[in-house]
Amino acid sequence: MDIEQENISYTDALKELEKIVKTLQSDNCDVDNMVALTRRATDLIALCRRRLTATDQQLKAALEALS
C-alpha cells in the first residue's frame, strides 16, 4: 500500500519512526525484518518531508497574502 493512501498524520508518522528506530537499535531486532523496517522508515521520512514542505509553502503564501 502506498503510504500516501494510508492517510497517516504527521504526528503518527513521527511516532512510528521513533518506534522503528528503537526497534532497529535494540538487541532484539530481527535481521530478517531490518530491510522491511528500513523501507518503512524511508517512506515515513519522505512523507514527513513532503508534508513539511507543503506546510512551509502554505505558510509563505498566507504571509505573502497579508503583505
N, CA, C, O and CB atoms as a CASP TS submission, in Angstrom:
PFRMAT TS
TARGET T0000
AUTHOR 0000-0000-0000
METHOD Language model
MODEL 1
PARENT N/A
ATOM      1  N   MET     1       0.850  -1.190   0.000  1.00  0.00           N
ATOM      2  CA  MET     1       0.000   0.000   0.000  1.00  0.00           C
ATOM      3  C   MET     1       0.887   1.242   0.000  1.00  0.00           C
ATOM      4  O   MET     1       1.869   1.325   0.739  1.00  0.00           O
ATOM      5  CB  MET     1      -0.963   0.005   1.231  1.00  0.00           C
ATOM      6  N   ASP     2       0.526   2.188  -0.830  1.00  0.00           N
ATOM      7  CA  ASP     2       1.228   3.463  -0.905  1.00  0.00           C
ATOM      8  C   ASP     2       1.008   4.230   0.393  1.00  0.00           C
ATOM      9  O   ASP     2      -0.117   4.317   0.886  1.00  0.00           O
ATOM     10  CB  ASP     2       0.748   4.295  -2.127  1.00  0.00           C
ATOM     11  N   ILE     3       2.078   4.781   0.940  1.00  0.00           N
ATOM     12  CA  ILE     3       1.989   5.487   2.224  1.00  0.00           C
ATOM     13  C   ILE     3       1.050   6.685   2.153  1.00  0.00           C
ATOM     14  O   ILE     3       0.443   7.055   3.158  1.00  0.00           O
ATOM     15  CB  ILE     3       3.372   5.946   2.669  1.00  0.00           C
ATOM     16  N   GLU     4       0.924   7.293   0.981  1.00  0.00           N
ATOM     17  CA  GLU     4       0.017   8.427   0.830  1.00  0.00           C
ATOM     18  C   GLU     4      -1.441   7.984   0.973  1.00  0.00           C
ATOM     19  O   GLU     4      -2.288   8.771   1.396  1.00  0.00           O
ATOM     20  CB  GLU     4       0.234   9.106  -0.530  1.00  0.00           C
ATOM     21  N   GLN     5      -1.729   6.753   0.630  1.00  0.00           N
ATOM     22  CA  GLN     5      -3.083   6.241   0.710  1.00  0.00           C
ATOM     23  C   GLN     5      -3.458   5.812   2.129  1.00  0.00           C
ATOM     24  O   GLN     5      -4.631   5.569   2.412  1.00  0.00           O
ATOM     25  CB  GLN     5      -3.247   5.081  -0.238  1.00  0.00           C
ATOM     26  N   GLU     6      -2.486   5.720   3.006  1.00  0.00           N
ATOM     27  CA  GLU     6      -2.745   5.303   4.380  1.00  0.00           C
ATOM     28  C   GLU     6      -3.418   6.393   5.199  1.00  0.00           C
ATOM     29  O   GLU     6      -4.019   6.113   6.236  1.00  0.00           O
ATOM     30  CB  GLU     6      -1.458   4.893   5.045  1.00  0.00           C
ATOM     31  N   ASN     7      -3.320   7.618   4.742  1.00  0.00           N
ATOM     32  CA  ASN     7      -3.922   8.743   5.452  1.00  0.00           C
ATOM     33  C   ASN     7      -3.376   8.852   6.879  1.00  0.00           C
ATOM     34  O   ASN     7      -4.131   9.056   7.831  1.00  0.00           O
ATOM     35  CB  ASN     7      -5.449   8.597   5.481  1.00  0.00           C
ATOM     36  N   ILE     8      -2.077   8.717   7.009  1.00  0.00           N
ATOM     37  CA  ILE     8      -1.408   8.789   8.306  1.00  0.00           C
ATOM     38  C   ILE     8      -1.039  10.244   8.585  1.00  0.00           C
ATOM     39  O   ILE     8      -0.592  10.962   7.690  1.00  0.00           O
ATOM     40  CB  ILE     8      -0.139   7.873   8.341  1.00  0.00           C
ATOM     41  N   SER     9      -1.227  10.665   9.814  1.00  0.00           N
ATOM     42  CA  SER     9      -0.899  12.043  10.172  1.00  0.00           C
ATOM     43  C   SER     9       0.614  12.194  10.343  1.00  0.00           C
ATOM     44  O   SER     9       1.340  11.214  10.514  1.00  0.00           O
ATOM     45  CB  SER     9      -1.637  12.461  11.467  1.00  0.00           C
ATOM     46  N   TYR    10       1.058  13.427  10.293  1.00  0.00           N
ATOM     47  CA  TYR    10       2.477  13.721  10.504  1.00  0.00           C
ATOM     48  C   TYR    10       2.915  13.227  11.880  1.00  0.00           C
ATOM     49  O   TYR    10       3.972  12.613  12.017  1.00  0.00           O
ATOM     50  CB  TYR    10       2.750  15.238  10.364  1.00  0.00           C
ATOM     51  N   THR    11       2.099  13.497  12.895  1.00  0.00           N
ATOM     52  CA  THR    11       2.420  13.093  14.264  1.00  0.00           C
ATOM     53  C   THR    11       2.512  11.579  14.386  1.00  0.00           C
ATOM     54  O   THR    11       3.423  11.058  15.030  1.00  0.00           O
ATOM     55  CB  THR    11       1.373  13.630  15.236  1.00  0.00           C
ATOM     56  N   ASP    12       1.579  10.879  13.773  1.00  0.00           N
ATOM     57  CA  ASP    12       1.611   9.412  13.818  1.00  0.00           C
ATOM     58  C   ASP    12       2.820   8.862  13.065  1.00  0.00           C
ATOM     59  O   ASP    12       3.413   7.864  13.473  1.00  0.00           O
ATOM     60  CB  ASP    12       0.318   8.830  13.229  1.00  0.00           C
ATOM     61  N   ALA    13       3.176   9.517  11.969  1.00  0.00           N
ATOM     62  CA  ALA    13       4.353   9.092  11.211  1.00  0.00           C
ATOM     63  C   ALA    13       5.611   9.242  12.056  1.00  0.00           C
ATOM     64  O   ALA    13       6.474   8.364  12.047  1.00  0.00           O
ATOM     65  CB  ALA    13       4.485   9.906   9.910  1.00  0.00           C
ATOM     66  N   LEU    14       5.719  10.346  12.783  1.00  0.00           N
ATOM     67  CA  LEU    14       6.880  10.548  13.655  1.00  0.00           C
ATOM     68  C   LEU    14       6.926   9.508  14.765  1.00  0.00           C
ATOM     69  O   LEU    14       7.993   8.981  15.083  1.00  0.00           O
ATOM     70  CB  LEU    14       6.856  11.953  14.260  1.00  0.00           C
ATOM     71  N   LYS    15       5.776   9.212  15.353  1.00  0.00           N
ATOM     72  CA  LYS    15       5.730   8.200  16.413  1.00  0.00           C
ATOM     73  C   LYS    15       6.163   6.837  15.888  1.00  0.00           C
ATOM     74  O   LYS    15       6.903   6.108  16.548  1.00  0.00           O
ATOM     75  CB  LYS    15       4.316   8.109  17.007  1.00  0.00           C
ATOM     76  N   GLU    16       5.693   6.508  14.695  1.00  0.00           N
ATOM     77  CA  GLU    16       6.081   5.225  14.111  1.00  0.00           C
ATOM     78  C   GLU    16       7.573   5.196  13.796  1.00  0.00           C
ATOM     79  O   GLU    16       8.235   4.176  13.989  1.00  0.00           O
ATOM     80  CB  GLU    16       5.269   4.949  12.841  1.00  0.00           C
ATOM     81  N   LEU    17       8.095   6.312  13.313  1.00  0.00           N
ATOM     82  CA  LEU    17       9.538   6.391  13.054  1.00  0.00           C
ATOM     83  C   LEU    17      10.348   6.177  14.328  1.00  0.00           C
ATOM     84  O   LEU    17      11.348   5.459  14.320  1.00  0.00           O
ATOM     85  CB  LEU    17       9.894   7.746  12.436  1.00  0.00           C
ATOM     86  N   GLU    18       9.917   6.798  15.417  1.00  0.00           N
ATOM     87  CA  GLU    18      10.611   6.623  16.692  1.00  0.00           C
ATOM     88  C   GLU    18      10.592   5.162  17.125  1.00  0.00           C
ATOM     89  O   GLU    18      11.591   4.643  17.623  1.00  0.00           O
ATOM     90  CB  GLU    18       9.975   7.502  17.774  1.00  0.00           C
ATOM     91  N   LYS    19       9.467   4.509  16.936  1.00  0.00           N
ATOM     92  CA  LYS    19       9.343   3.099  17.295  1.00  0.00           C
ATOM     93  C   LYS    19      10.276   2.241  16.434  1.00  0.00           C
ATOM     94  O   LYS    19      10.929   1.327  16.938  1.00  0.00           O
ATOM     95  CB  LYS    19       7.882   2.629  17.135  1.00  0.00           C
ATOM     96  N   ILE    20      10.332   2.540  15.144  1.00  0.00           N
ATOM     97  CA  ILE    20      11.208   1.795  14.240  1.00  0.00           C
ATOM     98  C   ILE    20      12.667   1.964  14.646  1.00  0.00           C
ATOM     99  O   ILE    20      13.422   0.992  14.680  1.00  0.00           O
ATOM    100  CB  ILE    20      11.005   2.256  12.786  1.00  0.00           C
ATOM    101  N   VAL    21      13.066   3.194  14.953  1.00  0.00           N
ATOM    102  CA  VAL    21      14.449   3.452  15.355  1.00  0.00           C
ATOM    103  C   VAL    21      14.790   2.664  16.617  1.00  0.00           C
ATOM    104  O   VAL    21      15.860   2.060  16.698  1.00  0.00           O
ATOM    105  CB  VAL    21      14.677   4.962  15.586  1.00  0.00           C
ATOM    106  N   LYS    22      13.903   2.663  17.592  1.00  0.00           N
ATOM    107  CA  LYS    22      14.137   1.900  18.824  1.00  0.00           C
ATOM    108  C   LYS    22      14.274   0.413  18.534  1.00  0.00           C
ATOM    109  O   LYS    22      15.123  -0.271  19.106  1.00  0.00           O
ATOM    110  CB  LYS    22      13.000   2.133  19.822  1.00  0.00           C
ATOM    111  N   THR    23      13.426  -0.075  17.637  1.00  0.00           N
ATOM    112  CA  THR    23      13.490  -1.493  17.271  1.00  0.00           C
ATOM    113  C   THR    23      14.811  -1.805  16.582  1.00  0.00           C
ATOM    114  O   THR    23      15.449  -2.811  16.894  1.00  0.00           O
ATOM    115  CB  THR    23      12.310  -1.874  16.356  1.00  0.00           C
ATOM    116  N   LEU    24      15.224  -0.961  15.656  1.00  0.00           N
ATOM    117  CA  LEU    24      16.480  -1.194  14.941  1.00  0.00           C
ATOM    118  C   LEU    24      17.688  -1.110  15.857  1.00  0.00           C
ATOM    119  O   LEU    24      18.692  -1.783  15.624  1.00  0.00           O
ATOM    120  CB  LEU    24      16.629  -0.198  13.814  1.00  0.00           C
ATOM    121  N   GLN    25      17.601  -0.295  16.890  1.00  0.00           N
ATOM    122  CA  GLN    25      18.718  -0.139  17.822  1.00  0.00           C
ATOM    123  C   GLN    25      18.752  -1.212  18.902  1.00  0.00           C
ATOM    124  O   GLN    25      19.759  -1.372  19.591  1.00  0.00           O
ATOM    125  CB  GLN    25      18.655   1.214  18.469  1.00  0.00           C
ATOM    126  N   SER    26      17.669  -1.936  19.048  1.00  0.00           N
ATOM    127  CA  SER    26      17.597  -2.921  20.118  1.00  0.00           C
ATOM    128  C   SER    26      18.370  -4.189  19.753  1.00  0.00           C
ATOM    129  O   SER    26      18.634  -4.473  18.585  1.00  0.00           O
ATOM    130  CB  SER    26      16.138  -3.261  20.425  1.00  0.00           C
ATOM    131  N   ASP    27      18.714  -4.924  20.779  1.00  0.00           N
ATOM    132  CA  ASP    27      19.395  -6.203  20.578  1.00  0.00           C
ATOM    133  C   ASP    27      18.434  -7.264  20.059  1.00  0.00           C
ATOM    134  O   ASP    27      18.864  -8.312  19.578  1.00  0.00           O
ATOM    135  CB  ASP    27      20.040  -6.674  21.881  1.00  0.00           C
ATOM    136  N   ASN    28      17.149  -6.999  20.156  1.00  0.00           N
ATOM    137  CA  ASN    28      16.132  -7.968  19.748  1.00  0.00           C
ATOM    138  C   ASN    28      15.670  -7.790  18.311  1.00  0.00           C
ATOM    139  O   ASN    28      14.724  -8.448  17.878  1.00  0.00           O
ATOM    140  CB  ASN    28      14.951  -7.872  20.661  1.00  0.00           C
ATOM    141  N   CYS    29      16.321  -6.917  17.576  1.00  0.00           N
ATOM    142  CA  CYS    29      15.895  -6.651  16.197  1.00  0.00           C
ATOM    143  C   CYS    29      16.160  -7.877  15.327  1.00  0.00           C
ATOM    144  O   CYS    29      17.282  -8.378  15.257  1.00  0.00           O
ATOM    145  CB  CYS    29      16.629  -5.408  15.620  1.00  0.00           C
ATOM    146  N   ASP    30      15.125  -8.337  14.681  1.00  0.00           N
ATOM    147  CA  ASP    30      15.206  -9.481  13.793  1.00  0.00           C
ATOM    148  C   ASP    30      15.878  -9.052  12.489  1.00  0.00           C
ATOM    149  O   ASP    30      15.407  -8.139  11.810  1.00  0.00           O
ATOM    150  CB  ASP    30      13.797 -10.078  13.526  1.00  0.00           C
ATOM    151  N   VAL    31      16.967  -9.710  12.151  1.00  0.00           N
ATOM    152  CA  VAL    31      17.728  -9.365  10.952  1.00  0.00           C
ATOM    153  C   VAL    31      16.846  -9.469   9.706  1.00  0.00           C
ATOM    154  O   VAL    31      16.969  -8.658   8.788  1.00  0.00           O
ATOM    155  CB  VAL    31      18.961 -10.282  10.813  1.00  0.00           C
ATOM    156  N   ASP    32      15.979 -10.441   9.675  1.00  0.00           N
ATOM    157  CA  ASP    32      15.113 -10.626   8.518  1.00  0.00           C
ATOM    158  C   ASP    32      14.106  -9.486   8.372  1.00  0.00           C
ATOM    159  O   ASP    32      13.575  -9.261   7.285  1.00  0.00           O
ATOM    160  CB  ASP    32      14.381 -11.953   8.624  1.00  0.00           C
ATOM    161  N   ASN    33      13.847  -8.782   9.445  1.00  0.00           N
ATOM    162  CA  ASN    33      12.873  -7.701   9.429  1.00  0.00           C
ATOM    163  C   ASN    33      13.518  -6.330   9.197  1.00  0.00           C
ATOM    164  O   ASN    33      12.813  -5.347   8.970  1.00  0.00           O
ATOM    165  CB  ASN    33      12.103  -7.691  10.730  1.00  0.00           C
ATOM    166  N   MET    34      14.839  -6.259   9.252  1.00  0.00           N
ATOM    167  CA  MET    34      15.548  -4.980   9.124  1.00  0.00           C
ATOM    168  C   MET    34      15.251  -4.264   7.809  1.00  0.00           C
ATOM    169  O   MET    34      15.042  -3.051   7.797  1.00  0.00           O
ATOM    170  CB  MET    34      17.038  -5.206   9.246  1.00  0.00           C
ATOM    171  N   VAL    35      15.233  -4.993   6.727  1.00  0.00           N
ATOM    172  CA  VAL    35      15.001  -4.369   5.425  1.00  0.00           C
ATOM    173  C   VAL    35      13.601  -3.766   5.375  1.00  0.00           C
ATOM    174  O   VAL    35      13.424  -2.636   4.919  1.00  0.00           O
ATOM    175  CB  VAL    35      15.188  -5.396   4.285  1.00  0.00           C
ATOM    176  N   ALA    36      12.619  -4.511   5.839  1.00  0.00           N
ATOM    177  CA  ALA    36      11.240  -4.010   5.826  1.00  0.00           C
ATOM    178  C   ALA    36      11.107  -2.783   6.715  1.00  0.00           C
ATOM    179  O   ALA    36      10.446  -1.813   6.343  1.00  0.00           O
ATOM    180  CB  ALA    36      10.261  -5.105   6.284  1.00  0.00           C
ATOM    181  N   LEU    37      11.730  -2.819   7.888  1.00  0.00           N
ATOM    182  CA  LEU    37      11.672  -1.666   8.788  1.00  0.00           C
ATOM    183  C   LEU    37      12.362  -0.455   8.182  1.00  0.00           C
ATOM    184  O   LEU    37      11.864   0.665   8.293  1.00  0.00           O
ATOM    185  CB  LEU    37      12.309  -2.007  10.131  1.00  0.00           C
ATOM    186  N   THR    38      13.492  -0.672   7.548  1.00  0.00           N
ATOM    187  CA  THR    38      14.230   0.422   6.927  1.00  0.00           C
ATOM    188  C   THR    38      13.443   1.026   5.770  1.00  0.00           C
ATOM    189  O   THR    38      13.417   2.246   5.608  1.00  0.00           O
ATOM    190  CB  THR    38      15.594  -0.066   6.438  1.00  0.00           C
ATOM    191  N   ARG    39      12.807   0.189   4.974  1.00  0.00           N
ATOM    192  CA  ARG    39      11.978   0.698   3.868  1.00  0.00           C
ATOM    193  C   ARG    39      10.803   1.506   4.401  1.00  0.00           C
ATOM    194  O   ARG    39      10.484   2.572   3.875  1.00  0.00           O
ATOM    195  CB  ARG    39      11.464  -0.464   2.993  1.00  0.00           C
ATOM    196  N   ARG    40      10.163   0.995   5.444  1.00  0.00           N
ATOM    197  CA  ARG    40       9.037   1.717   6.045  1.00  0.00           C
ATOM    198  C   ARG    40       9.518   3.062   6.578  1.00  0.00           C
ATOM    199  O   ARG    40       8.853   4.081   6.392  1.00  0.00           O
ATOM    200  CB  ARG    40       8.384   0.882   7.183  1.00  0.00           C
ATOM    201  N   ALA    41      10.671   3.066   7.241  1.00  0.00           N
ATOM    202  CA  ALA    41      11.212   4.310   7.789  1.00  0.00           C
ATOM    203  C   ALA    41      11.497   5.322   6.686  1.00  0.00           C
ATOM    204  O   ALA    41      11.201   6.506   6.843  1.00  0.00           O
ATOM    205  CB  ALA    41      12.488   4.031   8.584  1.00  0.00           C
ATOM    206  N   THR    42      12.065   4.873   5.580  1.00  0.00           N
ATOM    207  CA  THR    42      12.359   5.816   4.495  1.00  0.00           C
ATOM    208  C   THR    42      11.073   6.359   3.886  1.00  0.00           C
ATOM    209  O   THR    42      11.012   7.527   3.504  1.00  0.00           O
ATOM    210  CB  THR    42      13.214   5.141   3.409  1.00  0.00           C
ATOM    211  N   ASP    43      10.047   5.521   3.794  1.00  0.00           N
ATOM    212  CA  ASP    43       8.750   6.001   3.295  1.00  0.00           C
ATOM    213  C   ASP    43       8.154   7.046   4.236  1.00  0.00           C
ATOM    214  O   ASP    43       7.618   8.059   3.786  1.00  0.00           O
ATOM    215  CB  ASP    43       7.768   4.824   3.125  1.00  0.00           C
ATOM    216  N   LEU    44       8.247   6.798   5.533  1.00  0.00           N
ATOM    217  CA  LEU    44       7.714   7.736   6.520  1.00  0.00           C
ATOM    218  C   LEU    44       8.483   9.055   6.506  1.00  0.00           C
ATOM    219  O   LEU    44       7.890  10.128   6.622  1.00  0.00           O
ATOM    220  CB  LEU    44       7.762   7.118   7.919  1.00  0.00           C
ATOM    221  N   ILE    45       9.796   8.968   6.363  1.00  0.00           N
ATOM    222  CA  ILE    45      10.621  10.182   6.288  1.00  0.00           C
ATOM    223  C   ILE    45      10.237  11.002   5.059  1.00  0.00           C
ATOM    224  O   ILE    45      10.111  12.224   5.140  1.00  0.00           O
ATOM    225  CB  ILE    45      12.132   9.821   6.244  1.00  0.00           C
ATOM    226  N   ALA    46      10.054  10.338   3.933  1.00  0.00           N
ATOM    227  CA  ALA    46       9.660  11.041   2.712  1.00  0.00           C
ATOM    228  C   ALA    46       8.293  11.705   2.888  1.00  0.00           C
ATOM    229  O   ALA    46       8.091  12.839   2.455  1.00  0.00           O
ATOM    230  CB  ALA    46       9.632  10.068   1.516  1.00  0.00           C
ATOM    231  N   LEU    47       7.370  11.004   3.515  1.00  0.00           N
ATOM    232  CA  LEU    47       6.048  11.568   3.775  1.00  0.00           C
ATOM    233  C   LEU    47       6.159  12.820   4.649  1.00  0.00           C
ATOM    234  O   LEU    47       5.555  13.849   4.348  1.00  0.00           O
ATOM    235  CB  LEU    47       5.139  10.522   4.452  1.00  0.00           C
ATOM    236  N   CYS    48       6.926  12.725   5.722  1.00  0.00           N
ATOM    237  CA  CYS    48       7.096  13.871   6.624  1.00  0.00           C
ATOM    238  C   CYS    48       7.732  15.046   5.894  1.00  0.00           C
ATOM    239  O   CYS    48       7.326  16.193   6.083  1.00  0.00           O
ATOM    240  CB  CYS    48       7.953  13.480   7.839  1.00  0.00           C
ATOM    241  N   ARG    49       8.715  14.767   5.073  1.00  0.00           N
ATOM    242  CA  ARG    49       9.386  15.828   4.316  1.00  0.00           C
ATOM    243  C   ARG    49       8.401  16.523   3.376  1.00  0.00           C
ATOM    244  O   ARG    49       8.388  17.750   3.276  1.00  0.00           O
ATOM    245  CB  ARG    49      10.574  15.252   3.513  1.00  0.00           C
ATOM    246  N   ARG    50       7.579  15.732   2.689  1.00  0.00           N
ATOM    247  CA  ARG    50       6.589  16.323   1.781  1.00  0.00           C
ATOM    248  C   ARG    50       5.585  17.176   2.554  1.00  0.00           C
ATOM    249  O   ARG    50       5.222  18.266   2.112  1.00  0.00           O
ATOM    250  CB  ARG    50       5.853  15.222   0.993  1.00  0.00           C
ATOM    251  N   ARG    51       5.142  16.684   3.693  1.00  0.00           N
ATOM    252  CA  ARG    51       4.172  17.441   4.490  1.00  0.00           C
ATOM    253  C   ARG    51       4.785  18.741   5.010  1.00  0.00           C
ATOM    254  O   ARG    51       4.127  19.782   5.006  1.00  0.00           O
ATOM    255  CB  ARG    51       3.663  16.589   5.667  1.00  0.00           C
ATOM    256  N   LEU    52       6.035  18.687   5.454  1.00  0.00           N
ATOM    257  CA  LEU    52       6.702  19.898   5.949  1.00  0.00           C
ATOM    258  C   LEU    52       6.889  20.910   4.818  1.00  0.00           C
ATOM    259  O   LEU    52       6.686  22.108   5.013  1.00  0.00           O
ATOM    260  CB  LEU    52       8.072  19.546   6.581  1.00  0.00           C
ATOM    261  N   THR    53       7.269  20.433   3.653  1.00  0.00           N
ATOM    262  CA  THR    53       7.452  21.320   2.501  1.00  0.00           C
ATOM    263  C   THR    53       6.128  21.970   2.112  1.00  0.00           C
ATOM    264  O   THR    53       6.072  23.174   1.859  1.00  0.00           O
ATOM    265  CB  THR    53       8.038  20.543   1.303  1.00  0.00           C
ATOM    266  N   ALA    54       5.068  21.172   2.065  1.00  0.00           N
ATOM    267  CA  ALA    54       3.751  21.716   1.723  1.00  0.00           C
ATOM    268  C   ALA    54       3.289  22.738   2.751  1.00  0.00           C
ATOM    269  O   ALA    54       2.738  23.778   2.392  1.00  0.00           O
ATOM    270  CB  ALA    54       2.723  20.591   1.611  1.00  0.00           C
ATOM    271  N   THR    55       3.510  22.447   4.018  1.00  0.00           N
ATOM    272  CA  THR    55       3.123  23.378   5.078  1.00  0.00           C
ATOM    273  C   THR    55       3.918  24.669   4.964  1.00  0.00           C
ATOM    274  O   THR    55       3.360  25.755   5.122  1.00  0.00           O
ATOM    275  CB  THR    55       3.333  22.743   6.464  1.00  0.00           C
ATOM    276  N   ASP    56       5.197  24.568   4.695  1.00  0.00           N
ATOM    277  CA  ASP    56       6.045  25.745   4.530  1.00  0.00           C
ATOM    278  C   ASP    56       5.542  26.615   3.376  1.00  0.00           C
ATOM    279  O   ASP    56       5.472  27.838   3.503  1.00  0.00           O
ATOM    280  CB  ASP    56       7.507  25.325   4.286  1.00  0.00           C
ATOM    281  N   GLN    57       5.198  25.996   2.273  1.00  0.00           N
ATOM    282  CA  GLN    57       4.702  26.742   1.119  1.00  0.00           C
ATOM    283  C   GLN    57       3.373  27.431   1.444  1.00  0.00           C
ATOM    284  O   GLN    57       3.148  28.575   1.050  1.00  0.00           O
ATOM    285  CB  GLN    57       4.534  25.807  -0.091  1.00  0.00           C
ATOM    286  N   GLN    58       2.504  26.732   2.158  1.00  0.00           N
ATOM    287  CA  GLN    58       1.210  27.320   2.533  1.00  0.00           C
ATOM    288  C   GLN    58       1.391  28.490   3.485  1.00  0.00           C
ATOM    289  O   GLN    58       0.705  29.505   3.360  1.00  0.00           O
ATOM    290  CB  GLN    58       0.306  26.263   3.176  1.00  0.00           C
ATOM    291  N   LEU    59       2.301  28.361   4.428  1.00  0.00           N
ATOM    292  CA  LEU    59       2.564  29.468   5.357  1.00  0.00           C
ATOM    293  C   LEU    59       3.145  30.674   4.640  1.00  0.00           C
ATOM    294  O   LEU    59       2.761  31.812   4.913  1.00  0.00           O
ATOM    295  CB  LEU    59       3.515  29.019   6.462  1.00  0.00           C
ATOM    296  N   LYS    60       4.070  30.424   3.725  1.00  0.00           N
ATOM    297  CA  LYS    60       4.649  31.526   2.957  1.00  0.00           C
ATOM    298  C   LYS    60       3.584  32.236   2.138  1.00  0.00           C
ATOM    299  O   LYS    60       3.572  33.465   2.068  1.00  0.00           O
ATOM    300  CB  LYS    60       5.763  31.016   2.041  1.00  0.00           C
ATOM    301  N   ALA    61       2.690  31.475   1.518  1.00  0.00           N
ATOM    302  CA  ALA    61       1.607  32.059   0.721  1.00  0.00           C
ATOM    303  C   ALA    61       0.667  32.878   1.608  1.00  0.00           C
ATOM    304  O   ALA    61       0.231  33.963   1.223  1.00  0.00           O
ATOM    305  CB  ALA    61       0.818  30.952  -0.016  1.00  0.00           C
ATOM    306  N   ALA    62       0.364  32.364   2.774  1.00  0.00           N
ATOM    307  CA  ALA    62      -0.529  33.079   3.694  1.00  0.00           C
ATOM    308  C   ALA    62       0.124  34.380   4.159  1.00  0.00           C
ATOM    309  O   ALA    62      -0.546  35.409   4.248  1.00  0.00           O
ATOM    310  CB  ALA    62      -0.886  32.191   4.912  1.00  0.00           C
ATOM    311  N   LEU    63       1.411  34.343   4.454  1.00  0.00           N
ATOM    312  CA  LEU    63       2.103  35.551   4.899  1.00  0.00           C
ATOM    313  C   LEU    63       2.236  36.567   3.772  1.00  0.00           C
ATOM    314  O   LEU    63       2.147  37.773   4.003  1.00  0.00           O
ATOM    315  CB  LEU    63       3.480  35.199   5.445  1.00  0.00           C
ATOM    316  N   GLU    64       2.450  36.073   2.545  1.00  0.00           N
ATOM    317  CA  GLU    64       2.520  36.983   1.394  1.00  0.00           C
ATOM    318  C   GLU    64       1.173  37.652   1.163  1.00  0.00           C
ATOM    319  O   GLU    64       1.116  38.812   0.757  1.00  0.00           O
ATOM    320  CB  GLU    64       2.962  36.227   0.123  1.00  0.00           C
ATOM    321  N   ALA    65       0.111  36.940   1.415  1.00  0.00           N
ATOM    322  CA  ALA    65      -1.243  37.495   1.215  1.00  0.00           C
ATOM    323  C   ALA    65      -1.508  38.630   2.211  1.00  0.00           C
ATOM    324  O   ALA    65      -2.316  39.518   1.937  1.00  0.00           O
ATOM    325  CB  ALA    65      -2.323  36.381   1.374  1.00  0.00           C
ATOM    326  N   LEU    66      -0.845  38.604   3.337  1.00  0.00           N
ATOM    327  CA  LEU    66      -1.016  39.659   4.338  1.00  0.00           C
ATOM    328  C   LEU    66      -0.259  40.926   3.966  1.00  0.00           C
ATOM    329  O   LEU    66      -0.581  42.006   4.462  1.00  0.00           O
ATOM    330  CB  LEU    66      -0.554  39.167   5.698  1.00  0.00           C
ATOM    331  N   SER    67       0.740  40.808   3.103  1.00  0.00           N
ATOM    332  CA  SER    67       1.572  41.959   2.724  1.00  0.00           C
ATOM    333  C   SER    67       0.893  42.875   1.748  1.00  0.00           C
ATOM    334  O   SER    67       1.471  43.882   1.341  1.00  0.00           O
ATOM    335  CB  SER    67       2.865  41.495   2.137  1.00  0.00           C
TER
END
